[in-house]
């Protein structure tokens, strides 16, 4: 078996190098992400039976057990010898030395590492075959998975939706049914979230809504769009703005500019006391929108922002603002970090900047906080609309058509293997 390591910017490039150098019969032994791309280890003249036999011979290592014969030694315990009782001596407290932990035999440690690497290799090989198996057994569902992954969806969600496609579904219906199933899974509101008169538990007289989210997701522009939308429905007299962002240079000036353009008052607050005073001044307004500081989810000042919003003396709701252009890991991190603000809605921004919206759809579906609004540009308020799952899915399809091609078989095998290994 001839083994070689390849490094390329993408999985597709790596597979092309493997095919060019080792031919179509090459077998992928392992793959992993590096800082500078993808590493693939491939082999020719691969003998699966030989690898299986090797794995069976080292099964105890797989279970983190070391064969007794590898470390056994004969220990001889001498018979006890009678001795006279020692004379009495004063009792002295002596600290017992810490027990010595025997060092692990380097040979055994190396063998365990090798066997664990072999186990991972075999897991990836088996998982990579799962894609080919799906294509053979149910090509319609396999095509559904391919197209959903092309939208940027998580593999788990794509496979769940594909499993809901009835047996015998024709290809034409299989193109549209998955999109309807995906839209049905997304949580949204029956009524427009901003409408204070339909908000659960609110009588429409006075409400506070705060927007939270990471730096750069577009909270300030979204605040302006929400205010303008409210003005269109209920007039200037009923809305006001507050900014608590004294960390980012120019943040307050940006909101003051929007306030002047809309003709609504804008107040500032640097702590909870100032926030309560500002809210008291605006108690005659039906809606007060709070623009919080944009911070990294790991910023230590984030908890101070949450503390400002907790215990306010008026009814209040919080919306988490997310960027549609973010990666799934970043979105999950933001959901986790901003959970302390108890958001009751999500606003998805920057649809116009996202080439694949599937990551955002996956996160919204999995975390189950209803989606209230989406934004797709800088115009105020034209580029803000109430969330409609079917429209968002169609937007995801359109963005994919204008961007990268759907994943090929090599990429899909890589994703299946990665999911199994993860």
C-alpha positions, -999 to +999 in steps of 0.1 A: +000+000+000+015+033-011+004+063+011+008+100+003-002+132+020-018+161+000-026+197+011-049+220-009-070+251-003-103+232-006-115+196-005-123+197-042-087+208-050-073+181-028-094+154-045-083+166-078-046+163-068-053+127-055-069+117-088-042+133-109-013+116-090-028+084-077-055+077-101-093+069-097-086+038-076-070+058-048-086+054-013-089+083+011-074+072+045-080+104+064-088+141+061-087+171+084-088+209+083-056+229+086-051+266+090-040+268+054-065+244+039-074+207+038-051+178+044-059+145+027-040+112+032-046+088+003-033+054-007-031+031-037-031-007-036-054-004-005-062-037+011-093-034+033-090-070+046-055-064+058-066-033+077-096-052+092-073-080+104-050-054+120-079-038+138-091-071+152-056-079+165-055-047+185-091-046+197-081-043+234-063-011+226-095+004+210-112-001+244-083+016+262-071-017+277-035-028+276-028-066+272-016-081+304+012-099+285+027-065+276+033-054+311+033-087+332+062-092+356+069-118+384+067-104+419+082-125+448+070-117+483+093-130+510+078-148+540+074-126+571+102-129+597+094-126+634+112-097+651+112-084+686+089-055+694+107-021+690+112+001+721+087+029+725+096+061+708+079+096+708+053+100+682+064+124+655+041+136+627+057+130+594+042+140+561+038+110+539+055+114+505+032+117+475+027+083+458+048+078+427+028+074+395+046+049+373+055+063+339+037+047+310+059+026+288+066+048+257+062+017+235+027+011+248+018+048+245+030+049+209+011+017+201-021+032+216-017+063+195-012+043+164-043+021+171-064+052+178-053+067+145-061+035+127-095+035+144-102+070+132-091+060+097-115+031+096-144+052+109-138+078+082-136+051+055-169+035+066-186+069+070-173+080+036-190+050+020-224+061+035-229+086+008-224+061-020-247+037-002-274+064+000-270+072-037-275+035-046-304+028-023-324+060-027-311+083-054-340+108-049-332+113-013-295+115-020-303+143-045-323+161-019-294+160+005-270+173-021-293+203-029-299+211+007-262+210+015-257+232-014-278+258+004-254+256+033-276+236+056-262+214+083-259+177+073-281+165+102-310+188+092-305+180+055-307+142+062-338+147+085-357+165+057-346+140+031-359+112+053-394+128+052-396+125+014-420+096+008-408+065-010-415+067-047-416+105-049-409+115-085-379+138-093-401+169-101-419+168-068-387+160-049-374+194-061-400+214-043-412+193-014-379+196+006-381+234+005-417+233+019-406+209+046-376+232+055-398+263+056-423+245+079-395+238+104-386+274+109-402+291+139-419+325+132-447+348+145-483+346+134-486+384+138-460+411+132-437+412+162-433+450+163-470+456+166-473+464+203-511+459+202-507+423+193-477+416+215-486+388+241-493+403+275-491+439+264-519+464+263-503+486+237-497+516+260-459+514+265-433+488+256-395+487+255-376+466+229-339+461+231-317+447+203-286+427+212-260+410+191-224+408+181-203+436+166-210+443+130-244+425+126-262+458+118-281+465+150-281+503+147-293+503+111-320+477+121-331+500+149-336+528+124-356+505+101-378+493+129-384+529+141-393+540+105-416+510+101-434+519+133-437+556+123-454+545+091-481+527+110-486+547+142-469+581+137-439+601+151-454+607+185-454+571+196-417+561+192-383+570+207-348+556+207-321+550+234-285+540+228-264+523+255-234+520+231-206+541+245-179+516+235-178+520+197-166+552+182-193+570+163-221+546+174-242+572+192-237+598+164-250+573+139-282+567+159-286+605+165-284+610+127-312+584+122-332+601+149-330+635+132-339+620+098-370+603+113-379+631+136-379+610+168-360+617+201-328+599+209-314+596+245-282+580+258-276+558+289-243+545+302-257+524+331-289+510+345-297+541+365-294+564+334-314+539+314-343+539+340-342+577+340-343+578+302-373+554+301-391+575+327-387+606+304-402+586+275-430+569+295-456+586+272-442+568+242-459+536+231-426+521+219-390+527+230-362+509+210-329+504+227-297+500+207-272+481+228-234+480+224-221+457+197-196+434+213-178+402+207-197+374+224-166+368+246-163+405+257-163+408+295-184+439+292-212+419+277-226+409+312-228+446+321-250+452+291-272+423+302-274+437+337-286+470+324-316+454+307-325+431+336-351+443+361-364+473+341-396+488+356-415+485+323-426+457+300-397+448+277-387+423+250-353+415+235-344+406+199-312+388+190-297+403+157-278+378+136-260+382+103-270+358+075-234+359+062-221+343+094-208+307+097-228+281+116-202+279+144-203+317+149-241+317+150-242+289+176-217+308+197-239+340+195-270+321+205-252+307+235-235+339+246-266+361+243-289+337+259-285+356+292-305+385+275-334+360+271-342+370+235-378+363+224-372+369+187-345+368+161-338+394+134-317+382+105-297+409+087-274+412+056-292+387+034-278+407+005-243+398+016-248+361+021-239+336-006-253+307+014-282+313+038-285+277+049-262+282+080-285+308+094-316+287+086-301+257+103-293+278+134-327+294+136-344+260+132-323+243+158-324+270+185-362+275+181-364+312+188-389+327+164-377+348+134-393+382+134-377+402+106-351+399+078-331+427+062-314+428+029-299+462+023-291+496+038-323+515+028-345+526+057-371+512+060-375+495+026-350+468+033-368+454+063-396+429+060-415+406+084-401+371+083-418+346+060-401+312+060-411+303+024-396+335+011-364+330+031-360+295+017-365+308-019-340+335-011-315+308+000-321+289-033-316+321-054-284+330-035-270+295-041-278+296-078-258+328-081-229+315-061-209+283-057-220+250-074-236+222-053-211+199-036-198+170-057-194+134-046-160+139-031-172+168-009-203+149+002-182+119+012-160+142+031-190+157+050-204+123+058-171+112+072-166+144+091-201+141+107-194+105+117-160+114+132-174+144+150 
